[in-house]
Amino acid sequence: MSIRHHLSDPLLMAYAAGNLPEAFSLVVATHVSMCDSCRAQLAAFEAVGGAVLEGTVLEGAVLEGDAVAMADGALESLLARLSVPDTAKPLAKRGDFPAPLLDYIGGGLAEVKWRSLGMGVRQAILPTAKGATARLLYIPAGQAVPDHGHRGTELTLVLRGAFRDAADRFGPGDVEVANEDLQHTPVAEAGEACICLAATDAPLRFSALIPRLLQPLFRI
């Protein structure tokens, strides 16, 4: 799998610190299970957190009032702790979806409870805590999602197939991070339906009237 679009360091650090809404955490965990590069980067950030949790003072540091004086070799000691092996293993994939998704779906593709959004596009909202919403999206080959902007952040991870928009092409494992600056019309590539995992922390901003009228019904 050739992944070109990765998660940003701030998102990985927020995930490692447990500061993301559950819906965003699900997207991050699923992408990390598919991406060697982000999995290694996340391991490094988690190692940083582990080193900090071992004590607020580094090994060999000496307290001087409110300041901390670092003893010789303390920095090297910390860096040695943070070395991450290249053999960080991906989470298992069973059936149609990566492991982090399985508990939210309750099985494979056949068990997804799709709801039609029109024009062959379907969604399945996944059970997550408040703060953001996670959903699976099914976009038929060659079909477009209505043009829209964003009132907050949207993470879209491609699980199968691919889509293109004004920003780039996104294939399996790629994640698009959209914010209020991006207005786009994602179109699934010909030949295969595109299935994505998406998370949003605010309603989308559709350009056309009909999608805007249907937003409360479809919770998008």
N, C-alpha and C positions, 0 to 999 in steps of 0.2 A: 504494500500500500504506500503510495507516494503522497504524503501530506505536505501541502505548501502553506496553509494558513493555520497558524498556531494561536494559542492563548497568550495573552500578554503577561509579563512578570507580575504586575499589580494584581491581576485576577488570580494567578497561581498563589501569590503570597496571601491574598485574602482568603482563599480556600484553605490553605495550610493553617491559617490562624482561626478558622471556623467563623469567619465574618461575612459569609455570603448567605443570601436567602437559600432555602432548600432547593428551589427550582434551578437557580444558577449553579449550585453545588452539584446537582444531578448532571447538568451539561458538562461541567468541568470534569467530574469523575468519569463520565462516559468517554470524553475526548482523551483524557489521560490514559484510559485503558486501551486506546487505539494508537497512541502516539508515543514512540520511544523517546523523542526529544523532550516533550513536555513532562513525561513521566520522570525522566532524570532530573529535569529542572525542579519539579515539585519535590523530589526526594532531597535535593539540596536545601530547599527552603524549609522543609520539615526538619532537616538536620540542624539548621540554624535555630529553629524554635526549640528543639530538644536540648541544644546546648545552653540556651538561655534558661530553660526551665530547670536545668540541673542546679542552677544557682545564679543569683543576680550578680555575683562576683565571679570573674573568670578564675580558673585555677592559677594560683601563683600571684593573684592580685592582692594588693594591700590597701585596706581602707584608711583614708586620711581625712577625717572629718566627713564632709559630704562628697568628697572626690574619691576617685578610684585610681590608684597608681598601679600600672601594669608591670609586673615583674618581667625580667628577661625571659624570652621564650614563650610567653603567654599567647601572643598572637599566632605563632607557629603551631602551638598546641591546638588552638581553636581551629585553624585551617585544616590541620590533620584530621580533626574530628569530622569535618564537613566533606571529606572526600567521598564521592558517591560512585559506586562501582558501575561499569557500563552494562552490567548484566541485570539491571533492574527489570523484573519480569512483568509482562502485561497481565492484567486480570483475564481470566478465562472468558471465552465467548461460547455460549451454548445456544445453538439454534440460530435464529434470525438476528438477535440483538446482542450487544456487549453486556457483560455481566451486571454492571451497575443499573441497567434498565429493567432487568428481569422482574424484580420485586414490584416495580411500579406498574408493569404491564400485566403480570400474572401469567406469563407464558410467552409464546412466540407470536409471529405475525398474525396467525389465525385467531389468536385470542384478543387482539386489539379491538376495542369497541369504537369503531369509527363513526363520525357524524359528518354528513355531507355539508359542505360550504357552498356548493354550486360549481358548475363547469368541471365536475369530476374531482375537484379538490376536496379532501377530507381532513378532519382533525380528530384527535383524541386527547382530551385534557387529562393530565395525570394528577394523582392526589399528592399535593405538596402543601406545606404550611403557608400562611399568609406572608405577604411581602413581595412575591413574584409568582408567576404562573408558568407551568411547564406543559408543553403539548407535543404530540407527534403530529407531523404534517405529511400528507400523501398528495403529491402533485403529479398528475399524469404526464407522460412524456410529451413535450412540446407545449404544455399548458403553462400559463402565466398566473402568478398571484397578483391581485389588484395592486396598482401603484399605491405606495404608502410611504409615509415618514414615521418618525418615532418621537414620542414624548418622554422617553427614558432610554433604557438600554435593552437591546435585544441580542441574545446569543443564539445563533443558528448553527447546529452541527449536522453535517450530512452523514447519514447512515448508509444510504444506498442511492445509486444514481448520481446525478449532478445537476446543478443549476448555474445560470449565469445572471448577472445583473450589471448595473453601471460600474460597480467596483471591480469585479473580476469573475473568474470561474471558480466554483467550489465543488470538489468531488468528495468521495468517501473519506471521512476523518477530518476534513477541513472544517473550520469554524469561522463564521463571520460575526464580528462584533460591530453592531450598528448602534449609533447614538443619534442625537437630535440633528446632526449635520447631514445624515444620509437619507436621501429620498431615492427609492428604487422600485423596480418591477422585476422580481425574481422570475425566471423562466426555466422550467425543467428542460434539460437537453433531450433531443429526440432519441428514441430507441429504448429507453427504460424510465419507468416512473422514478421520481425522486422522493425519498423518505427522509425526513429531517426531524431532529429533536430541537425544539426552540423554547426559549425562556424569555419572558418579558416582565419588567417591573412597572409598566405603565401601558395604557391602551395605545394601539397604533393610531396613526393619523392618516386616514384614507383620503385620497383625492376625489373619488367619485361618490356620488350621493348614495347609491344603493348599499355599498359596503358600509358606509357610515351609519345608515339606518339599521343595518343588521348587526352592528357591533355589540349592542347589549345582549342580543339573543345568543350570539356565538362566543361572547366573552373574549374578544380579541382586540 
